Amino acid sequence: MSEAVTLDQVRHVADLANLELTAEEMPRMARDLNAILGHIAQLSELDATGVPAMAQVSEMLGSATATHGEALRRDTVLPSIDRAAVMTEAPETDGRFFKVPKVIER
């Protein structure tokens, strides 16, 4: 790995993620991020010639017969709960959506 993650970069990423890291957590986060990037660098060294790209693990399953519990359930459309019935049970609603307190201060 050529460049190490700096504390300034950790601070910047924490700010983007709206995380409040303590002074003790900053170096540990930098160390952890550097370890992750080191592992990625090792993976980049592997010869992946002939290995097909995939976006989801489920692509590997395909329609093959499951032998070790690797089959996924069928994606079947089922009826959902009646919105009006759900809204009558909600503590606060505008009739169509739930009203919830704001939790992000930014």
N, C-alpha and C positions, 0 to 999 in steps of 0.2 A: 504494500500500500504506500503510495507516494506522499499523500498529504493527510495529516491527522486533523480531526475535528477539533476546533479551538473552543474555548469557553465562550467567546463572543458569538460563535456560530450556534452553540447550544442555547445561549440566551436568546438569540434571534428566533430559532426554531420553537423554543418554549413560548415565546411571545406570540408567534403565529398560531400555535396550538392553544393559546390562552391557558398555559400552565404556569403555575407559580412554583418555581424551584427554589429551595433554600440554598444557602452558600455551600452546605455540605453535599447537597445533591448534584450540584453542577459538575464537579470533577468526575463523580461516579457516572453521570449521564454521558459525559464526553468519553469516558473509558468504554462504556457499554456500546455507544455508537461506533467508536473506532473498532471494537471487536466485531460488530456486525459487518462493518465495511470490509474488515479483514477477511471474514468468511466469504463475503461476496467476491472479493478479489481472488480467493482460492478457487471458487467455483468458475470464475471467468477463465481460469487457466485450463480447465477441462476441455478435451476434444469432444465436441458435441456433433461432429460431422455425422450425418445420417440419422440424427435423432429428430423426429418431427416436432415442430412447435405445437404447443397446445395452450389453450386459455383456461380450461377447466379440467380438473381431475376426472370429472364424469365422462369426458371424451374417451378416456382409457377404458371405461366400463363398456361403452357401446351397448350392443344388444347381446353380449356374451352371457352365457349362463352363469349365475352366481354360484360359487363353490365355497367361499369363505366370508359370506355376509357382505360382499361388496356391492350388491345390487341396490339401487335406489328405488324408492316407492314410485308408483305411477303418479304422474302429475294429472290428477283428476279434478275437474271443476265440481265443487260442491256448493250448495246454497249457503249463503251467509245469513247471519242473524239480522233480523228486522231492525233497521236504523231507529225507528220511532220507539221500539221497545227498549233499545239500549239507551237512548237519550233520556227516557223517563227515569232510569236508574242513575244517571250521571249527577254528581253533586252540583255542577254548574255547566250550562250549555247555552248556545244561542239557537237551539233547535236543530241545527245541522252538524255543528262541530262541538267538541269538548272545549271548555275554557279551562286553561291551566295557568298557574302563576308563572311569571317570567323567572327563569333560572340563570340566564346568562347576562351578566352585567358588563356590557361593552359598548 
